[in-house]
Amino acid sequence: MKGTDHRAQLSRLRRIEGQVRGIAAMIEADRYCLDILTQLQAVRAALARVERDVLDGHVGHCVAAAVSAGPAEQAIKLDELTALLKRAMR
């Protein structure tokens, strides 16, 4: 289902992309391991924020629309969320 506005996440992802390029440059420059690890943790945390925002948008828009659409659409969205959570728990 389309309709969720992801412009804020796209902006964050572009910043993360720059951070990842910076990490690659740190590795090429043979920077101190803990400095690299600190930046990797920052990227992971930033990606987690994007993931939470996308999930919030999905629940707020797509799942909410499915609730209004009826039981068949509700079941589809619940199955999608369940599969997502199972993948995340591996």
Backbone as JSON Lines, residues from 0, in Angstrom:
{"i":0,"aa":"M","n":[0.85,-1.17,0.0],"ca":[0.0,0.0,0.0],"c":[0.9,1.23,0.0]}
{"i":1,"aa":"K","n":[0.62,2.15,-0.87],"ca":[1.4,3.37,-0.99],"c":[0.74,4.49,-0.2]}
{"i":2,"aa":"G","n":[1.44,5.57,-0.06],"ca":[0.84,6.74,0.55],"c":[1.62,7.29,1.72]}
{"i":3,"aa":"T","n":[2.48,6.5,2.34],"ca":[3.28,6.98,3.46],"c":[4.39,7.88,2.91]}
{"i":4,"aa":"D","n":[4.58,9.02,3.54],"ca":[5.6,9.98,3.11],"c":[6.93,9.61,3.76]}
{"i":5,"aa":"H","n":[7.9,9.24,2.94],"ca":[9.2,8.78,3.45],"c":[10.31,9.81,3.21]}
{"i":6,"aa":"R","n":[9.95,11.06,2.94],"ca":[10.99,12.06,2.64],"c":[11.96,12.25,3.79]}
{"i":7,"aa":"A","n":[11.47,12.24,5.02],"ca":[12.37,12.42,6.18],"c":[13.34,11.25,6.29]}
{"i":8,"aa":"Q","n":[12.83,10.04,6.04],"ca":[13.72,8.88,6.1],"c":[14.74,8.92,4.97]}
{"i":9,"aa":"L","n":[14.33,9.38,3.81],"ca":[15.26,9.49,2.68],"c":[16.39,10.45,3.01]}
{"i":10,"aa":"S","n":[16.06,11.56,3.65],"ca":[17.07,12.52,4.06],"c":[18.05,11.89,5.05]}
{"i":11,"aa":"R","n":[17.51,11.17,6.02],"ca":[18.38,10.49,6.99],"c":[19.25,9.44,6.32]}
{"i":12,"aa":"L","n":[18.68,8.7,5.39],"ca":[19.46,7.66,4.71],"c":[20.61,8.28,3.91]}
{"i":13,"aa":"R","n":[20.38,9.44,3.35],"ca":[21.48,10.11,2.63],"c":[22.59,10.51,3.58]}
{"i":14,"aa":"R","n":[22.22,10.96,4.79],"ca":[23.25,11.28,5.78],"c":[23.99,10.01,6.2]}
{"i":15,"aa":"I","n":[23.26,8.93,6.38],"ca":[23.88,7.65,6.75],"c":[24.83,7.2,5.65]}
{"i":16,"aa":"E","n":[24.41,7.38,4.42],"ca":[25.27,7.02,3.29],"c":[26.6,7.77,3.37]}
{"i":17,"aa":"G","n":[26.53,9.05,3.73],"ca":[27.75,9.83,3.91],"c":[28.6,9.31,5.06]}
{"i":18,"aa":"Q","n":[27.92,8.91,6.14],"ca":[28.65,8.34,7.28],"c":[29.38,7.06,6.87]}
{"i":19,"aa":"V","n":[28.71,6.22,6.09],"ca":[29.32,4.95,5.66],"c":[30.53,5.24,4.76]}
{"i":20,"aa":"R","n":[30.41,6.21,3.88],"ca":[31.57,6.59,3.06],"c":[32.7,7.08,3.95]}
{"i":21,"aa":"G","n":[32.36,7.82,5.0],"ca":[33.37,8.29,5.94],"c":[34.05,7.14,6.65]}
{"i":22,"aa":"I","n":[33.3,6.12,7.0],"ca":[33.88,4.95,7.66],"c":[34.83,4.24,6.7]}
{"i":23,"aa":"A","n":[34.43,4.12,5.45],"ca":[35.31,3.5,4.45],"c":[36.62,4.28,4.35]}
{"i":24,"aa":"A","n":[36.52,5.6,4.37],"ca":[37.73,6.44,4.31],"c":[38.58,6.24,5.57]}
{"i":25,"aa":"M","n":[37.93,6.08,6.71],"ca":[38.67,5.83,7.95],"c":[39.45,4.52,7.85]}
{"i":26,"aa":"I","n":[38.81,3.51,7.29],"ca":[39.47,2.21,7.15],"c":[40.63,2.32,6.17]}
{"i":27,"aa":"E","n":[40.4,3.02,5.05],"ca":[41.47,3.21,4.08],"c":[42.65,3.96,4.69]}
{"i":28,"aa":"A","n":[42.36,4.88,5.61],"ca":[43.41,5.68,6.25],"c":[44.01,4.96,7.46]}
{"i":29,"aa":"D","n":[43.55,3.74,7.69],"ca":[44.05,2.92,8.8],"c":[43.87,3.63,10.15]}
{"i":30,"aa":"R","n":[42.67,4.19,10.34],"ca":[42.35,4.88,11.59],"c":[42.22,3.88,12.73]}
{"i":31,"aa":"Y","n":[42.25,4.39,13.93],"ca":[42.17,3.6,15.15],"c":[40.86,2.81,15.18]}
{"i":32,"aa":"C","n":[40.97,1.53,15.51],"ca":[39.83,0.61,15.47],"c":[38.63,1.11,16.29]}
{"i":33,"aa":"L","n":[38.89,1.64,17.48],"ca":[37.77,2.09,18.31],"c":[37.05,3.28,17.69]}
{"i":34,"aa":"D","n":[37.77,4.13,16.98],"ca":[37.12,5.24,16.27],"c":[36.2,4.71,15.18]}
{"i":35,"aa":"I","n":[36.68,3.71,14.46],"ca":[35.86,3.08,13.41],"c":[34.64,2.41,14.03]}
{"i":36,"aa":"L","n":[34.84,1.68,15.1],"ca":[33.73,1.0,15.77],"c":[32.7,1.99,16.3]}
{"i":37,"aa":"T","n":[33.16,3.11,16.8],"ca":[32.24,4.14,17.28],"c":[31.36,4.65,16.14]}
{"i":38,"aa":"Q","n":[31.96,4.87,14.99],"ca":[31.2,5.34,13.83],"c":[30.24,4.26,13.32]}
{"i":39,"aa":"L","n":[30.67,3.01,13.36],"ca":[29.78,1.92,12.96],"c":[28.56,1.84,13.88]}
{"i":40,"aa":"Q","n":[28.78,2.03,15.18],"ca":[27.66,2.04,16.12],"c":[26.71,3.19,15.82]}
{"i":41,"aa":"A","n":[27.26,4.33,15.46],"ca":[26.42,5.49,15.14],"c":[25.56,5.22,13.9]}
{"i":42,"aa":"V","n":[26.15,4.58,12.91],"ca":[25.4,4.23,11.7],"c":[24.3,3.23,12.03]}
{"i":43,"aa":"R","n":[24.63,2.23,12.83],"ca":[23.63,1.24,13.21],"c":[22.46,1.89,13.96]}
{"i":44,"aa":"A","n":[22.78,2.81,14.86],"ca":[21.73,3.51,15.62],"c":[20.88,4.38,14.68]}
{"i":45,"aa":"A","n":[21.52,5.03,13.73],"ca":[20.78,5.87,12.78],"c":[19.86,5.01,11.91]}
{"i":46,"aa":"L","n":[20.34,3.86,11.47],"ca":[19.5,2.96,10.69],"c":[18.32,2.45,11.52]}
{"i":47,"aa":"A","n":[18.56,2.18,12.79],"ca":[17.48,1.73,13.67],"c":[16.41,2.82,13.79]}
{"i":48,"aa":"R","n":[16.82,4.08,13.85],"ca":[15.84,5.18,13.91],"c":[15.02,5.24,12.63]}
{"i":49,"aa":"V","n":[15.67,5.07,11.5],"ca":[14.94,5.06,10.22],"c":[13.97,3.89,10.21]}
{"i":50,"aa":"E","n":[14.43,2.74,10.65],"ca":[13.57,1.55,10.68],"c":[12.34,1.8,11.55]}
{"i":51,"aa":"R","n":[12.53,2.39,12.73],"ca":[11.4,2.68,13.61],"c":[10.44,3.67,12.96]}
{"i":52,"aa":"D","n":[10.97,4.68,12.3],"ca":[10.12,5.67,11.65],"c":[9.3,5.04,10.52]}
{"i":53,"aa":"V","n":[9.94,4.19,9.73],"ca":[9.22,3.53,8.64],"c":[8.14,2.61,9.21]}
{"i":54,"aa":"L","n":[8.47,1.89,10.27],"ca":[7.48,1.02,10.91],"c":[6.32,1.84,11.47]}
{"i":55,"aa":"D","n":[6.63,2.94,12.14],"ca":[5.57,3.81,12.67],"c":[4.66,4.31,11.54]}
{"i":56,"aa":"G","n":[5.26,4.7,10.44],"ca":[4.47,5.15,9.29],"c":[3.61,4.05,8.72]}
{"i":57,"aa":"H","n":[4.18,2.86,8.66],"ca":[3.44,1.71,8.13],"c":[2.23,1.41,9.02]}
{"i":58,"aa":"V","n":[2.46,1.37,10.3],"ca":[1.35,1.08,11.22],"c":[0.33,2.23,11.18]}
{"i":59,"aa":"G","n":[0.82,3.45,11.19],"ca":[-0.07,4.59,11.23],"c":[-0.88,4.8,9.96]}
{"i":60,"aa":"H","n":[-0.34,4.37,8.83],"ca":[-1.03,4.58,7.57],"c":[-1.56,3.28,6.97]}
{"i":61,"aa":"C","n":[-0.65,2.38,6.67],"ca":[-1.04,1.15,5.95],"c":[-1.89,0.22,6.81]}
{"i":62,"aa":"V","n":[-1.46,-0.02,8.03],"ca":[-2.22,-0.92,8.9],"c":[-3.54,-0.26,9.3]}
{"i":63,"aa":"A","n":[-3.49,1.04,9.58],"ca":[-4.73,1.75,9.93],"c":[-5.73,1.67,8.78]}
{"i":64,"aa":"A","n":[-5.26,1.8,7.55],"ca":[-6.15,1.69,6.38],"c":[-6.71,0.27,6.27]}
{"i":65,"aa":"A","n":[-5.9,-0.72,6.6],"ca":[-6.36,-2.11,6.54],"c":[-7.45,-2.36,7.57]}
{"i":66,"aa":"V","n":[-7.34,-1.73,8.73],"ca":[-8.37,-1.89,9.76],"c":[-9.72,-1.4,9.22]}
{"i":67,"aa":"S","n":[-9.68,-0.3,8.48],"ca":[-10.9,0.24,7.89],"c":[-11.4,-0.61,6.73]}
{"i":68,"aa":"A","n":[-10.49,-1.3,6.06],"ca":[-10.85,-2.06,4.86],"c":[-11.57,-3.37,5.16]}
{"i":69,"aa":"G","n":[-11.37,-3.9,6.33],"ca":[-12.08,-5.13,6.68],"c":[-11.15,-6.28,7.02]}
{"i":70,"aa":"P","n":[-11.75,-7.4,7.42],"ca":[-10.99,-8.54,7.95],"c":[-9.95,-9.12,6.99]}
{"i":71,"aa":"A","n":[-10.24,-9.19,5.72],"ca":[-9.28,-9.8,4.79],"c":[-8.0,-8.97,4.72]}
{"i":72,"aa":"E","n":[-8.15,-7.66,4.59],"ca":[-6.98,-6.77,4.53],"c":[-6.25,-6.74,5.87]}
{"i":73,"aa":"Q","n":[-7.0,-6.8,6.97],"ca":[-6.39,-6.85,8.3],"c":[-5.51,-8.08,8.43]}
{"i":74,"aa":"A","n":[-6.0,-9.21,7.97],"ca":[-5.23,-10.46,8.07],"c":[-3.94,-10.37,7.26]}
{"i":75,"aa":"I","n":[-4.02,-9.76,6.09],"ca":[-2.82,-9.61,5.26],"c":[-1.77,-8.77,5.99]}
{"i":76,"aa":"K","n":[-2.19,-7.63,6.54],"ca":[-1.25,-6.75,7.23],"c":[-0.69,-7.4,8.49]}
{"i":77,"aa":"L","n":[-1.5,-8.13,9.22],"ca":[-0.99,-8.84,10.41],"c":[0.01,-9.91,10.01]}
{"i":78,"aa":"D","n":[-0.27,-10.63,8.93],"ca":[0.68,-11.64,8.44],"c":[2.01,-11.0,8.04]}
{"i":79,"aa":"E","n":[1.94,-9.84,7.37],"ca":[3.16,-9.13,6.97],"c":[3.97,-8.72,8.19]}
{"i":80,"aa":"L","n":[3.3,-8.15,9.19],"ca":[4.01,-7.72,10.4],"c":[4.6,-8.9,11.16]}
{"i":81,"aa":"T","n":[3.85,-9.99,11.23],"ca":[4.35,-11.19,11.9],"c":[5.6,-11.72,11.21]}
{"i":82,"aa":"A","n":[5.57,-11.78,9.89],"ca":[6.74,-12.24,9.14],"c":[7.93,-11.33,9.36]}
{"i":83,"aa":"L","n":[7.69,-10.02,9.39],"ca":[8.76,-9.06,9.64],"c":[9.38,-9.28,11.0]}
{"i":84,"aa":"L","n":[8.55,-9.45,12.0],"ca":[9.06,-9.67,13.37],"c":[9.83,-10.99,13.48]}
{"i":85,"aa":"K","n":[9.36,-12.02,12.8],"ca":[10.07,-13.3,12.82],"c":[11.45,-13.16,12.2]}
{"i":86,"aa":"R","n":[11.55,-12.42,11.1],"ca":[12.86,-12.19,10.45],"c":[13.78,-11.41,11.38]}
{"i":87,"aa":"A","n":[13.23,-10.46,12.08],"ca":[14.02,-9.63,12.99],"c":[14.54,-10.42,14.19]}
{"i":88,"aa":"M","n":[13.84,-11.48,14.56],"ca":[14.21,-12.26,15.75],"c":[15.22,-13.36,15.44]}
{"i":89,"aa":"R","n":[15.61,-13.53,14.21],"ca":[16.57,-14.58,13.87],"c":[17.93,-14.28,14.43]}
